[in-house]
Amino acid sequence: MIPGLLLASWISPSCIPEPETGDARTLFEHFTLDPVRGQMTIGDIDNDGINDIIKKGDPGHEPLVWFKWSRNDAPRKYILSRDLPLRCDRVDLCDMDLDGDLDLVAGRSVGMGVDEEYFIGWIENPLPQIFPGTPDSWQYHTVAKHEGYIKDIKAVDFDRNGKPDIVTRAHERTVIHFQESPMNWPERVVLQHESHEGMDVADLDSDGDPDIILNGFWFETPGEVTGETYTKHIIDSLWFTPVDSSWRDNNTCVRVADIIGGNGFPEILISHSELPGYPISMYTVSSIDDLRKDAWTEIRIAEQYDFCQTLDAGDVDHDGDLDILAAKFKREPDQVAWANSPPYPVSVFANLSPDGMKWKETVLNDSGIYAGILGDIGSDGDLDIAGSRSYFEGPLNIWENKLSDYGNSRKRISRGRFSRHRRTGE
C-alpha cells in the first residue's frame, strides 16, 4: 500500500439519479477534502494519468500538501513539507525543468513584518527518482528576490525559446522573469502600473505570443521581449479607478477564456475581489481594429457580485460552451472595518447562448470560496470545483461534477435571459 493518509471525509458517488434539467445544483456533490485552508491548483503530480490537487498552506503548518487521486480509492493526503515558508496568493503548475513532470511555481518569504523579504521560485517535483509523496523531497529553487508580496503568478514561455518563464504581479508592478536554464534566470522585465491585484496571461492579439491582462488594462508583448516596450492598452477604467481610498481599491479577479466562439478573440472576465457593488463583467471584441482602439464591448454576467475572489470558466455542463464559476468569500469578522456579511454564494453561471448574452445563475451553496478553481479532479472527464472557504479559515471544499456518472448524456440546462450590455472605448 502507498503510504499516506486515506481521507475518510471523501464521498464516492454511486447510484446517483440523473440531474433534473434546469437545476445545476444536482450536477455537483459536495464534500470536505481537508480541514486546513490554502491556495491550490490541479494537475497530474505523479504521472499516473489522473489529476490531483497540490495545495500551498501556511508556513509552519502544512505549507505544501499533495492530495493524490486514484481510480478506485479515496484521495490520499501527503504532507510534503512542514517548514517551507511559502507566501503568495496563487500558485501554478508547470514542467519548469522539462524533465517530464509538473513542478510548482510559488513565492516564499524570509522574516516577518517590516523585515519580511519576498522571493519568487519553483519547487522541483522529485520524479522520477523519488515518489513525490516522500516528505521533504520537493526542493525550492529561488529565481529572484521579489519586490512586494506576490498576488498572482503564471509560468508561460514569453520569449518562445521552449523554456517556461515566470510572470508575477505585485501591487503596482508586474515582472517577467526569463529562463535561460532552470537554475539561471539572468533577465527580467518590470512593468509599473496601477494597483492592486488580478492577472491572467493569453494571446489577446493573435500574434503568437502571450500578453498580460490585469485589472482593466493589458500589456501587449513586443516581438523582442527584453528590448522593446510593452504597450499598455485600456479595457475598462472601472477596474483601476479608486473609490474607497484604501487597500481595497482596484482588487480584482481576472480570467481570459474563449467564451464567444467564432469572433477570433478570447474574452476577458473581471470581478471585484474586495468591495461590494461591482459586476461580473465580460469584455469582448470582434476585430483587431477594435482591439487596437480599446473598443471593448462589456457584457455583464451579473449586475452585482460582491467580494468575488473566485472567477473561472469551463464547460461545466458539457453542452459545448464555456460556463462561469464565481464565489463570494467571507472576511475575518474581527476585522470590523473590512468585514462583510453573509450569504457567501458559490455560483455557476450557465452559458445559454453562443453570443454570451444569456446566462443562468445557480447558487450551489452559501458557504463561500476564496481563490476557487475549476478542474478535472480525478480525470473522469468533467469539471469539478475546488476551494477553501476563506483566506483565514478552512475547510477545503470540493464540489464533484457528476456528469461522468451518467456517461455525459444529459439534457442542457434550461434557458434564461441576460439583460444588460454596453460598449467601452467610444
N, C-alpha and C positions, 0 to 999 in steps of 0.2 A: 504493500500500500504506500502511495506517495505521502510523505509527512505533510502535515498542515491541518489547520482547524477546520473541521466539517461544520458548515454553518446550518444549524438546526432551524433557523428562522426562515429559511428558503422554503417556498411552497411550490411544488411541482403541479402544474395544472393538468387535470385529467377529467375526462367526461364533461368537458365544458360545453354548455349549449351554444349554438350559433348565435352571434350577437344580433340584436334587433336592428333593422335598418333605421338610421336617424339618431342613434344613441351611441356616440363614440366611447362613452364610459364602459360599455360592455366589450370594447376591444381590448381593454387592459385589465390585468390582475396585479394588484399592489402587494408588495411585501417589503419588509425591512431587511436590508442586507447586512448592516453593521450599525452599532450604536454611536460610533465615532464619526464626527463630521470630517469634511475635507473636499478638495477640488480633485476632479478625476477626469480620465479620458479612457477611450475604449479601443482595444486592438488585440491582436493575437500575440501575446507575450512569449509563449513557449513554442511557437511554430507547429502547433498541432492542428491547425486549420480551424480553430474555434476562438472567437473573440472573447477577451477577458476585460476586466477593469483594473486599472492601476490608479492608486489614489495618493495624492500628497496631503498629509495631515500636518499636525503641529510639531514644531521642533521639541524634542524631548518626550513625545508621546505618539508613537506610531507614525513617524513622519513620512514613511514610504511603505505602502501596503499593496500587495497583489492579490486580487480575487480571481482565482482560476476556475473557469467553467469547463465542464465536460459534457458529453452527450447524455449520460445516464446517471449522473450523480449530482448532488447538491454542490454549489460553489465551495471552494476551499480558500481559506484566508491564510496568506503568508505575510508575516511582518518582515519586510526586507531590511529595515534599519530602524533603530530606536534613537539614533543620535545625529542623523543628517539635519543640519539647520536650514531646511528648505523654507524659502519665503517668497511667495508670489501669488497672484490671484488666479492665474491659469497655468496649465501645463500642456505639453504637446508630445506626441509620439512620432518618431521618425528614425530611420536607419542612418544614424549620423556617421558611422564609420564604414558603411557599405559592406558589412560582413554578413548580411542576410537576416538580421533580427532587428526588432524595434527597440530603440533606446528612448529615454525620457529626457525632454528638454525642460529645464526648470531653473528658477533663481534660488540663491541661497544668501544668507546674511551672516555677518560676524558682529558681535557687540549688541548693545541694546540702547534704546532711547536716542539721544542726540549723537551718540557714538556709533550707532549702527551703520555698517557699510554693506552694500549690496553687490552681488556678483551674478553674472549670467554664465550658464554652463550646461553640460549634458551628462546624464548618468548612464553609464555603459551597461547594457544587458550582458550578463556573463556567458550567454550561449556562444558557441556550442560546447565549450569546455566544462561549464558548470550549470547545473539545473538552476533556473532563475529564482526558484523559491528558497534557495540557500541563504540564510541570514548573512548580511554584510558582504554579499558577493557583488553588489552593484557599486561601481566606482564612479565618483563625481569628478568630472574634468572641467576645470574653470576655463571659460573662453575669455572673459574680460571683467574688469570692475565695471559696475553699472551705476550711473548717476541717478539715484532715486529708486523708489520702490517699483517693482515690475507689475504693471497692471495686466498687460496682455502679452502673449508670446506665440510665435509661429516659427516652424522650421520649413523653409522654402528655398529653392535654388534660384536666387536672383540673377546671378551672373551667367547662368546656363553652362556651367562647366561640369555638370553631373554630380556636384557635391552640394548637399543641403547647407544653406546659410541660416542664420537666425535673425529674426526681426523682433524687437521688443518695444513696448510702449510704456513709458513712464508718464507722469502727469503732463508735462509740457514739452516732451521730446520723444521722438521715435528713432531707434538706432538699428541699422542693419550691420550685422557682423558677418564678414565674408570669410568662408572657409578655404584655406589652401590645402590643409590636411586636418584630420580630426584633432590634432594637438597643436595646430598652428593657424591662428586667425589674425593675420597681420593688418588687415584694412577694415575700416568701418565708415559708414556714412551716418551723419547726425542730422535729423530734421527737427527744427524748432517749430512749435505750433501752439494753438490754444489748448487749454486744459480740457478734459481731465482723464477720461477712460473710454474704452471701446475701440476695437480694431479687428479687421479681417484682411485677408490677402486674396486677390483674384486678378485675372487679366481682364480689366474693365474695357480696354480699348482694342482688344483682339489683335495686339501686335506681337504676341508670343512671349511676353514677359509678365511677371506678376506685379501688380500695382498695390498700393497700401490704402485701405479705406478706413477712415477714422470718423469721429463724431461730427458728421455734417460736411466733411470735405475729404478729398483724396489726393494722393501724390502719384503722379504719372512717372513710372520708372523710365529713365532715359536709355538710349542704346548703349552708352558707355556708363556702366552703373557706378563707377567710382570717380569719374572725371567730368560728369555733366550735371546740370541742375535737374532736380526732381520738381517738376512743375506742379503747383498746387491748384486744384480745381474745387469749386464750391458745389455741394449738393443741396444743402438747406441750412441757412444760418440759425434756424430754430435750435439746433443741437449744440451750438457753441456760443450762444448769447447768454451771458449770466443773468439770472433773475433772483437769486437767493442770497447773493453776497457772502457765500460760504463755500466750503469744500464740496458741497453737494452739487454746485453748478456744473453743467456740461458732462455729467456722468452718463454714459450710455452703454448699451449693448449693441454691437454691430455684427450683422451676418450678411454674407453675399451668397446668392443661390440663383439658379436659372429657373425661376418660377413661371414666367410667361414664355412659353415655348414659341419659337419661330421669329422673335424680334432680333435675334443675333447678339443680344447683350444680356448679361446677368443682372438681376435685381439686387437692390440694397435694402436690407431691413434694419431699422433703428428703433430702439426704445430707450426711455429714460430709466436709469437704474437706481436713482437715489431721491427722486422727487415725485410727488403726485401731480396729476393734471395733464400729463403728456400722452400722446397717442402711441400706438404701434404703427409705424409708417413704412410703406414700401415705395421705393423710388425706381422708376423705370425710364428708359429712353429707347427710341426705335431707330435712331440713325447716328452715325458718327458725328454729323454736324451738331445735333442736339447735345451729344456728349461734350463736344468741344466748347459749346456755348453755355454749358451748365444749365441747360433747359430740361430739367428732370420733371417728370410727372409724378406727383405723390398720390398714392392710394392708401387710405387709412384702413388698416386691418381692424383696428379698434380705435374709437374716438378717444378713449381714456383707458390706460392700463398702468397703474401706479407701481413704482419700485420694481421695475421689470428687469432684473439682473439675469434672467434666463430667456434666451431667444435662439431658436434653431429652426431649421427647415429640412423636411424629408417627406417621402411618400409614406405616410403613416398607414393609410387605408388601402394601399395597393390599387389605386384607381388610375395610376399613370401620371398624376401631377403631384406637385410638392405641397404639403401642408405645413403649418407653423406651430411650433411649441412655444409657449410663453408662460411665465410664472412670476408672481409677486413673492418677495421674501420678507421675513419678519426681522426687524431690527431689535437690538438689545433693549428691553423695557426700562432698564435702569439708566439708560442714556436718554433722559427725558426730552432733551431738546431735539433729538433725532428720531425718537420712537415713532412707529407707525401702528395703525390699528388693523385688526382683522376685519374681514376674512383675507386669507392669503391664497388666492386661487392658483391652481395648476391647470392650464388650459391648452386644448388642442383646437386650432382653427382649421377646419376642413376647407380645402380649396374646391370651390364648386363651379368654376368657370375658367376656360382657357385664357381669358384676358385678365385674370386676377381681380375681378370686380365683385365677386360674390364669395362670401365666407360664412361659415357657421361655427360658432364657438361652442365647445363642450367643456365644462369645468369638471375635471376628474376628481378633485377634492379641494379643500381649503386649508391644507397644512403648509403650503409654500415650498418653494425650492430656491436655492441660491446657486447660481452658475450651473444649472442643469443642462443636460445634453441629450441628443438623440443618437442611437447607435444600435447595431445588430448584436446585442449581447448574446453570446452562446451560438451565434452564426446559424440561427434557424430560419433565416430568410425574411424577417420583419424587423421593424424599427421599434426599439424599446426606449424608455425614458429613465434617466438616472440623475440623481442629485441629492445633496444634503439639504436638510430643512432650512438651515441658515448658515451664515458665516461663523456664528458663535455657538451653535448647538447642532447636534445630530437629531435623529439618525440619518444614515444614508439610505435613501429610499429608491426602490425600483418599481416602475410600472411596466410589467411584462406584456408586450403585444402578443395577442393570442391568435392572430391570423394564421400563423403556420399550423396551428392545431386543426384548422378547418381546410387544409390544403389550399389556402388562399382563394377559395371560391365563396365569395360573399357579395351581396349587393352593395352598391355605392351608398354612402351616407346621403340622406335626403337633402334637397337643395334649400338654400337660404338666400338672402339678399345682402348686398353691401350698399351703403347709402352715400358715401362722400368721396370725392377725389378733387385734387387741384394741381395746378402746374406751377413749377418754380422756375426762377431764372428769366422771367419775362418782364 
